[in-house]
Amino acid sequence: MVEPSVRVPKTRVELADIVRRFGLKYTSQYGRQMMPSQKRALSDIVACCTPELGGRRYRCDDCKESFWQYHCCRNRACPKCHGTQIREWLQRREAELLPCDYFHGVVTVPSELRAVFHRHQKAMYGLLMQISAEAIKELCARKRHLGALPGILCVLHTWTGQLGYHPHAHLLITGGGVTPDGQHWEPAREEFLVPVTLLSRKIAAKFRDALKAKMPAVFAGVPPDVWQREWVTFLKHYGQGNDAVLKYLSRYVFRTAISNARILGMDQTHVTFRWKHRDTWRTERLPAVEFLRRFLQHVLPRGFHKVRYYGLWHPSKRKESSRAWLLLILEKPAEVSQPPKLAELLETLSEPAELRDHPIYDAPGGEAEQPRCPHCGSTRTRFLGEFPRFGIP
């Protein structure tokens, strides 16, 4: 039931609290239908930042109080344990970010295909990401559009604000690329990359042909008129350089289906959360089991990579990516000074509130940040010892 946005007193209800209270009821009802990754997600979310995973003991030099910092679960579906992963990921990406314009694209699966995607998630999600990137590369290769190979980062999302099932791919595309001879950086023409209508038709046709070849039985059950539908929501100029990429990363790459900040409360039977419709926040109250069902349908199959790289950013194109840097330096020396340090710009990333409220630490063996004392707020804290999983007295 959707209700107009109202002022609801904020409680410290988290997703883990909902799983603890209603998880058993959910598994008794849907357990036979659950994927292993969904069962693991429930288990990890409950254990995250608790003594079950072990932790580190500290003492504050100012107030003399001691306190624990527990390890996070590092499950990608958990809304409160991505702080460290974000930093590590950004450090690995800093050498790949090119100082050029960027475009943002969205490829949306027609509603008639959603049931097929839900039944064959791993194969269909991978095919969607691959076909979308291939279509963009093929159009960019045409001289009348770009005549060069761009870098493409593709991110899979499957949710709406109300946690409905809505698979779609977000793409960050460099506004330019390296020419086939490897001698020039060809920039996009102002705010145009490729024709959106043509791209939409190409993705639909390529997906149809690939599905027919790889999964003929599945293809036979798809209504023929699906392939005439528009697949691309939009493709537009997104900005230039560090600001554009960081904005993109914060909005799309590190998002989970729901953050703890959006959960407003729960009672004996229901969960209330907020979601944004255009620019207006609304609230929705769902039976708790239905809330968990909606959330868990966005837990990806085990081993599936939701972020993938194509074109200049593909792992096999490291030399081409380095050449792109050199070409940009030669052609625009005043605009290119040195590779950006994304890790140093992490503070500008739009982290959810719970990441700021709960310091996140690596799993046992990792290097922890200096924690802030929860009693007085001091950062003059001293490490006393580390206890492994189930090892806290």
N, C-alpha and C positions, 0 to 999 in steps of 0.2 A: 504494500500500500504506500503510495507516494503522497507526502504531505508537504505543504508550503514550508519554506525555511523558517524555523523559529529559534529563539535563543534557548539553548539547552545547557544547563549547568555542566561544566566539563568535569568528568571523572577520569580516574586513571585506569580505565578499562582498556586492556590490550587484547590483541588477537589471541595471545596465549591464554588469557583468562577465559575467553569464550570456548577455546578448545578443551581446557580443563573441565569446564562445567558440562559441555554438551557433546564432546568428542565421542564418548562411549555410546551415547544415544544415536549419534550419526553413524558410527561404524556398525552398530547392530542393525541399522536400516539399510545402509548402502555398502557394507563391507565387501560383499561379493563382487561389486562393480568397480571397486577402487583399484587404481594402478599402484604398483609398488612405490612409485615416486610420491603419490598422494599419502600413502600410509607413513612413509618416511618424513614427509613434511609435517604431519600432525605431531609425530614423535619429537622431531627436532624443535619445532616451535614451542612446545611445552617445556623442553629442557633448556632452551636458550637462556643464557645469563642466569643460571641457577647452579647450586652446588653439584648437581648431577654431572655437569661437564667439567668440574674442577675450576680452579681460579688462582688468583694471586692475592697475597695478604700484604697490606701496607700500613704504615704508621705515619701520622701527621706530626711534623716537627714543631708545629705551632700550638695546636690544641692537645697534642699527645694522645689523641684517640686513634684506634686502629680500625681498619675496615677491609672488606673483601671487594674484589672486582672479579666477577665470574666470566668464564670464556663464553663466546657466542657460538651458535650452532653452525653458522656459515651456510645455511640452506638458502638458496636463492629465492625461495618463496617467503622467507621470514622477513617481516617489515622492519626489524630493528637490528640487523647484524650485517649491514653492508658498508659500514664506514671504512673498515680496513680494506675490503675488496675494492672499493671505489678508488682509494689512494693507490693501491698496487696497479690497478688497471690503467689509471691515468699515467703512471710512470712508464708503463710499457708503450703507451700510445704517443708520448711526447715527441719521438723522433719521426712520427708519421704525419703529424699535422702540417699541412701545407698552407702558407700565407696567401690565400686566394679567396675569391668569392665562393659561397656555398649555396646549394639548392636543397630544399626539403621536399621529398615526395612521399605520398601515401598510396599504397595499393590495397584496396578493400575487397574482400571476398564477397561475391553476391550472396544474398540471404539463402538462395536455393542450394548453395553448396555447403552451408555451415554444418548440416547434419553429417555430410560425407567427411568433412574435416574432423569433426568430433570423433568419428569412428576410426579414422586412420590418421591420427594426429602426427606421428613422427614423419611419415612419408609425405603427407600433404603440406605440413608446415615447411619442410625442407624444400619441396618443389615450388611453393609460393615464393620463397626467398630467392631461390636460384633463378627462376624464370623472370622475376622482376628485375634482377640485376642484369641478366643477359639481354633483356629487351632494351634497357637503358644503354648498355655498352654498344649494342648493334646500331641504335639510332645515333649515338654520339660518334660512331665511327664514320658515318656519312659526312662527306665534305660539306654539304649544304647546311648541316646543323652544327657540327663542331669539328669533325675530322681528326679526332684524337681520342685517347684512352683516359677516362677520368678515374678517380678513386671513389669507391662506394662503400659505405658502412650501412648494413641492413640490420634492423632490430625488429623482432617479432613481438607483437602485442596481441592479446586475445580477449580483452575485456572492454566494457563500457564503464562509465562512472557508477552505474547501478550493479556492476559485477555481472552483467549479461555477457553471453558468449558472442564475440564479434571479432574473429581473427582478421588481422590486417598487418601490413609491414610498413614500418617507417624507414625511409632511406635518406641518408646524408650524402650528397654528391658534390664533388669538387666542381667549381665553376670554371672548368677548363681541363686540359689534359695534355699528355705527351703525344706528339705526332708519331705516325707509324715508323718514320725513319729515326726516331729518337733524338732528333736535333733541335726541336722547338717545343716550347710551351704554348699551346693554343688556348687563349682565354675565351670564355663564353661571351656572346654578344650581349652586353649589358645585362638585362634581367631575363634573357631567353636562353634556354638550353636545348630542349626538343619539344615538338608539338605534343601537347597533352592528349588530344583526341587520338592521334596516331599511336602514341605510346599505349593508351588504354586498349585499343584494338589489337595491338601486337602482343600484349601480355595475355589477353584472352585467347588468341589464336595459338600462341606457343604453349600455354598451359593445357589447352584442349589436346593438342598433338602429343605433348609429353605424357599426359594422363592416359590417353588412348594406347600409347606404346608401352608404358610401364605397368599400368593397372587396368587392363581392358575390361575386367569384370566390374570394376568400380565405375569406369567410364560409361558402361552400358546403362547404368542406373541413373545417370544425370540427365535432366531434361535438356533437349537440344537448344532451347531458346536462351539458356544460361550464357552461351558463348557469344550472344549478341549484346549482352549487358555491358555497361560501363564499369570498369574495374578500378580506374585510377581516380581517387577523390580529388587530388590536386598535385601540382608540381610548381613550386614557386621559389623565387629568390629568397634566401634566408639570411644573408649578411656576409660579412667578411672577417676572416681571421679568428683570433682567439675568442672574442666575445660571442661570435656566432656558434662556434663549436661547443663552448662551455654551456651556452644556453640550450643547445640541442641535447648534450649529454645529460644535463640536469632534468630535462623534460621527458626524455624517452628511454635512454639506455639503462638508468638505474632505478626505474620505477617498478614497484610490485603492484599486484592487483588492487591492494588497499593498504594504506598506511595506518599505523596506530592513531595518528592524529585525526583521522576521519571517523574513528569509532567514538560515538558519543555516549553510549551506555548499553547496559543489558539488564534484563530482569529475569524472572523465573522461566520465561518462555521465549522472549524475543530479544533481538539486537537492533539498536538504532545507530545508523551511520549517516554521514552526509556525503553528498556528491554534487558536482558542479554541472549545471545545465547552462551552456554558453557562459555568461558571466555571473550567473545567480546560483548561490548555494541553496540546495534543497536537502531535506532529510527524508529518510526512508526507514520504516520499521518492518523487519522481517522475522518470521519464526526462526529461532536459532539454527535449527537443522537445515532450513532452506538457505540461510546465510552461509553456513559451512559448505553446502552443496555448490552454491555459486562460486565461493572462493576457490574450492578445490578443483573446479573444472579449468582453472587457469594455472594449475601446477603442471609444468611441462614433463613429458616423458623422460625417464632417466637417460642421461647421455646426450640429450638434444641441446645444441648450442643456439641460444636465442640471439646472439650477436655474431654476425658473419661479415667477412670482408671480400670485396671483389675489385676487379680492375687494378689500378695502381696500388691498392691496399691489400691485395691478395698476397698471402705469404710467399708465393712463387714469383712475385714481382718486386722484390726488395731492391734490386738494382734499378729498375725503372722508377721506383719511388725516390731513390736517392738522386737519380738524374733529374727528376722533376724539381727537386730543391735547387740543384745547380743551375738549371735553366731559368728558374725564377730569379735567382741571385744575379745571373748575367743580364737578364732582360729588364729587371726592375730592382737594381741595387739599392735605390733609396728607400724602397718599401720593405726590403728583406734584410734584416740585420743578423739575426741568429735564430736557431730553432727555439720555439716557445717551450717553456717549462710548465707543463700542465699541473704538475704536483704542487708548484708554488702558487698556482691560482686556484687551488682547491677550495679555499675559503669563500670564493664567489659562487660556488656550486649551490644550488637550491636544495639543501638537504632537508628531509622531513624533520619536524620538530623532535620526534623521538630519538633521532640520531644525535641531536644536540643534548638532549636530556640524559641519555644513557651512553656514557663512553663505551666504545666497543674495542675489544682486544682480540688478538689473534688466538687461535687454538693453541694448545700446549706446544711449546717449542718455538713459537713465534716471538717477535719482539714487541713489547707493549709500549704504549705511549705513557708519559708521566701523568698519573691520574690526579684529579682534583679531589681534595678531601670533602666528603659529603656533609661533614659536620660544620666546618668553618669556611670552606671554599678555598683554602690555601693549596698552592701547588708544591709546597715544600713537603713532599711526602717521600717516605723511604720504603724501599722494597724489602719485605721480610722473608718471603718464601713462596714457592709455587707448589700447588697440590694438583695432582692429575685427576682425571675423571673418577668420580666416586671416592676420591681420596681425602676430602675435606672432613676433618674431625668434628 
